[in-house]
Amino acid sequence: MAKRDYYEVLGIEKGASKDDIKKAYRKLAVKYHPDKNPGSKEAEEKFKEATEAYEILSDDQKKAAYDQFGFAGVDGMGGGQHDFSNFKGFEDIFGGDISDFLGGIFGGGMGGGRRGGTTGPRQGANLRYDLEIPFKDAVFGTKVEVAYSRQVVCKSCKGSGAESGSEKKICPTCNGTGQIRQSSGFFSLASPCHTCGGEGYIIEHPCKECNGAGTVKMRQKIMITIPAGVENGRRMIVRSQGDAGPNGGVCGDLYVFIRVKAHDYFEREGSDLYCAVPISITQAALGGELQVATLEGRTVKVKIPSGSQNGKLLRLREEGVPKASGKRGDFYIKLMVQIPSKLSSKGRALLEEFSKLEGENEKPTPIPLAELRAG
């Protein structure tokens, strides 16, 4: 098969800069690297083709020879059949072995050249706990005891995983690296050691308490402080209360997700509280005074202005949700004018007299929506 032009291979113009050449190759190398395309002969060939093109075009001397004489100008200079294992372009492009670069993107097992085994301490897993609290506790804060299970260091073996008097031994298959490396042409592949499972060591006499894991599951209870003003969906982190880390590693964290129960009478918007109270048509028309219970259980007096319309908001300053600054939001009371569904004969007569006295608007003009939104 005839070789393709190096510029065509990288998808760039002949006058492309070194940065453009590097970017083009990097994109193709990530796309076609065999670690990302296991078993694909086509991807392997395209990777080799792109690498060859980059090796020529990234070198000023080779590029000049290729631009003037084509493939004949680089014959014996690295173009054509050459040893990719000595190609240093990976260090320039990816800061090291491309397998290390790909491993950082796609996870372990991608052939990272400098990654060793997993014999060292590792951080334990983070845990999640979903906590539902009453609306009032979310507003004013509280302390809650939570119970959950986590992995803790085995007391019998002190986390080693081995029975008392026995020790871990270096894995004879991988010599403690935790990986088996296989070469395939110009690149190498690394996979977890099948003997030790990637740990780098084997335990001949596992601890009977933890079966060699070094940790055991335990149920525990801890007190969690819920700050005043916590919002629904808030995530709190309790440090070092997750699973114990393998091989003496630090513990993970406990992530507590807060769900706030809805209240029967109060709602919250940021630092402000809202509730709705019913008033009669005479209270709305004449005004008066109400006694309203706050979320804390106190009773406060609220003055109703005469001529109050349905939905009017009355504000009580700093009776809302506590803020981090130490101040509190406001408490809004929404007036809901209730129309009586049944009237006594005397009440009907009085309303009819009122209607005649004040007159009725039989041809009302629509109220501008802006006025309604303004309250």
N, C-alpha and C positions, 0 to 999 in steps of 0.2 A: 504493500500500500504506500502511495506517495506521501511524503511528509508535508504537513501543512505549514504555511508561513508562520513564523513565530509571532508576528504581530496579530495575525488572525487568531492564533491559538489563545492569546491573552485578551483578545477583543479590544485592542487599542490601535490608535493611529501611529504612523511611523515617527512622527515628531513628539511622541508622548514623553513626559518628564519622568525622572527616576521615581518620584512619588506615585505617579500614575501607574507605572509598571509594577511597583511594589503592591499597590492597592489591588490591581487586577489579579496579580498572582495570589495574593492572600485570599481573595474571594474564591478563586478556583480551588486552591489547596484545601480550604475548609470544606468546600462542597464535595470534592471527589476523593478526599483522603480515605484509604481503605479501612481505617478504624471506624469511620462513619458509614461505610458501605461494605460491610463484611461479605465476602464471597462474590463480589461484583468484579468480574474481569474488566468490564468496560470502564468502571470508575477508576480502577488501578491504572489502566492505560492512559486515561485522560489526565490523571494525576502526574504520571511520568512525563507526559507530553508538556503539561504546563510547567513542571519543574525544569525541564530541559530548556524551554523557551525563556524562562526567567533567568536561568544561569547565564545564558548568552546575552540577553538584552540588559541585564543589570550590570554587566561589566563593560566599561567604556571601550576597551581595546577589542573585545569580542564583538560588541555591537557595531563598531565602525567597520570591522572586517565583514560582518554579515550584511550590513547595509550596502557595501560596495560589491561583494562577490557572491552573496547568497550563502547557501549551505557549504559550497566549496571553500569559502573564505574561513569557515570555522571548523573545518575538518581537522581533527586532531587537537582542537582547542577546548574540547568539552562538549561540542555538539555531536549529535548522533549517538552511537553506542558508547556510553561512559559509565563510570561507577558512581551511582547516586549516594552510596554510603558515605562518600567524602564531601558531599555537598554541604557547604556551610551557610547556605541561604536561610535555613530555618532559624538560626540564631539571630540573623539580621531582621527577618520578618516577624517572628513570633517571640523573640527574646529567649530562645532555647529550642528544645525538641518540639516539633509540631504536635507530637502526641501529648506532651504536657499541656500545650495550649488547648487542644481539643478536649482533654480530660477536664480542664477547668470549665468548659462549656457544657459538655454532655455527661459529666460525672466520672466517677472512678472507673477503672478497668479499661481505659482507652490507650494503655501503653505508655503511661507517663514514665519517662526515663529516670527521674530523680525521686520518685515516690518510693518509700520503703514500705516495710510491713506496718502492721497496726499494733505492735507490741507496746507502744508508749501509752501513757494516760490519755484518755479521751473523755470529753464532756458527756455527761449523762443526757438522756432525752428530756425535752421540755414536756410538761403535762398541761392539760386543759381542764378547767373546772367551770361549769356553768352555774351561776348563782342567781337565784331570783329573790329580790328583796321588796318589801312594801314601799309604796310611794313615799310615805312619810319618812322612812329611814333613808331613802335616797336624797331627800331634801335636807334633812338635818344631820345625817351621818349616824353611824352605829358601829358596833362590833359584832361580828358573826363567827360562830365556830363552824368550820367545815371539816368533813371527814372524807378521806379518799385514800386510795392505795398507791404506793410508789415502791420502786426498787431501792433497797438500802443495802449497804455493805454487809455481807455475810459475817456474822460474829464468829462462826466456827473456824473459817479459814482466813478471816480478816481481808477478804477480797481477792485472795490469790487464786481461788478456785481449786486448789490442791489440798489433799488431806494433810493433817498435821504430820510433820516429819518427812513429807515428800516435796518435791520442787517441780517447777516447770522446766521443760527441756527444749532447747532450740530445735526447731523442726529440721530433720535431716534432708527433707526434700528441697526446701527453699533456703536453707541455711539462715533462717531467721528474718528473711526479707518479707515474707508473706506473699511473694509473687513468683510466678513462673513466667519467664520471658522466652519468647520464640522469635527467631529472626526469619524474615521473609523478604529477601532481596535487600532493598535499600532502607526498609523500615522494620521496626520490631514491634511485637505485640506482647502485652503483659496481661496476665489474668491471675485471679486469686489462687493461691496454692490449694490444691485439692486435699492435701494431707492435713493441714492445720486450719483450713478455712480462711486463710488470709491473716491469721493472728501472728504467725512467725514462731509460735511455740506450740508444744503439745503437752497435755497433762496426762500422765500415765495412771495416776490414782486420784480421780476427781473427788472433791469434797462431797460427802453424802448429804449435807444440808442443802447445798445449792446446785448439786450435780455439775460442778465445775464452772458455773456461771460467775461466781464471785459475788453475786447479789441475790437477794431474796425479796419477795413481795411482802410488804407490810402495810397494814391499815393504820393511819394516823389521823389525829385531829389537831388543827391549828386555829388560832384566832386571827381573823382578818379585820383590819380597821377600814371601814368604808367612809371616805371623806364626805363632809357635807356638800351637797350640790352635785353629787355624781350623776351622770346622765345615763339614760338607757343605751346599752350597747358598748359602754366604756370597758376597756380592757385594762386590768390591773396586773402587775407583775410582782410575784412574791419570790424574791431571789433565793436560789439554792434549795428550793423545796420540790424540785422535780426528781427524776431518777438519779441514783448514784452513778458516777462515771466509771466505766470499765478501767481496770488496771490502775486504780487509785486516782482517776480523773475527777474533776470537780463535778458537783451535782448540777443538773439542769434546773430550770426555773419552773414555777407554777404560774400559768396564765389563767387569771380569773376573769371570766366574761360576765358582766353585770346585765341582768334583765330586770327592769323595774315594772312591777305590777301596776296596772291602771287603777286609779282611784275612782270611787263612785261619784264624787262631787267636785273634785279639783283636777285641773289640768295645768300643764307647765309649758312655758315657751321661753327657753333660755333661763334667765334668772327671775322671770315673772311668773306669778301664780294667777289662775283664773277660776272663778266659780260663778254660777248663775243662781239668782234668787228671784222668786216670784213676788210681784206686787200687784195690788188691785188697780182698777182704772181710776178710782178716786185718789189713791196714793200718788199715782202718776200725774194726775191733774193738779192736785192740791199741794203735793209735796208732803214731807213728813220725816220720820226717823225710823231706822231699822236697826235691829240687833243681829249681827252676823257672826257666826263662829269661824275663827281662823283655823288653819291646818293644825296649829299647835293646840287647839282646844279652847283658846281664850275667846271671850265674847267682846266684840267691838261695836260701837254705835256709829251708824252711817247716816248722813243726812241726805234725803232724797229731794232734789230741787223740784219745785213746782213745774209742771209742763214737761216732765221727763218722758221721752219717747221709748218705745219698746227697743231693747238692745243697747240702751245707753250704758256706758262704762263709767263706774266710779272708781277712783284710784286711791289706795291707801299706801303711802310711801313707806318703803323699807319694811314691808311686811311679807316679802316674797322669799326667794331662795337665797341662802347665804352665798357670798362670792369669796373668791380667794383673797380679795382686798380687805375682807372683814366686814364690808357693807352687805346689804341685802337688796334684792330686787324689789319690785312693787307687787302689790296684791290688787287685782282688778275684779270688781264685782259687776256682773252684767245683769241689768234689770230686765226681767221678762214680765211684761204687762199681761195679766191673765184676764180674759173676757169671761164673765160668768155664763155658763151654759144654761142655767135655769134662773129665772127671776120670779120673785114674789110679785103679787099683784100691785103692792105698794111700790116696790122697787121699779117695776115697769112704768108705773104712772109717773114716778119722779124722773125717770130717764126721758120719757116722752115730753114732759114739761121742759126738761133741760134742752131737748132737741128743738122745741119750738122757740125757746128763749134765745139760744145761741145760733140757731139756723144750721142747716146741713149743706155741705158742699156737693151739690148734685152733678156738677160738671168739673171734676177735679183736674188740675193740671199735673202731668207726670213730674215726679221729683227727679232732678238730675242725679245720675248714678254717682257722680263725684261727691255729692252731699251725703249719700247713703254710706259710701266707703269711708268718709271722714267721720262718720258716727254722729 
